[in-house]
Amino acid sequence: MSALLLVLAVVSAVIAALAVHELQIWLERWAYERHAQD
């Protein structure tokens, strides 16, 4: 049971890291486009 929880925790951490990475890329692109319009 603890091994299953460990696997779930690792998978959740990887998914969270990827989500944060994608969000960061999106925010940087959005900020760049917003400044380019000025």
Steps between C-alpha positions, in 0.01 A plus 500: 500500500777746585671424168179590318479828691862573415433441130192722512697774675779487241255503209311791656825693549602445137159611372509808723851588381396469135190712562705775667752488215226535237341785696833681524556471124147625433541798734833597345353482149195702611716770659723517191202537266344762727820708498539455125160661447596816688 
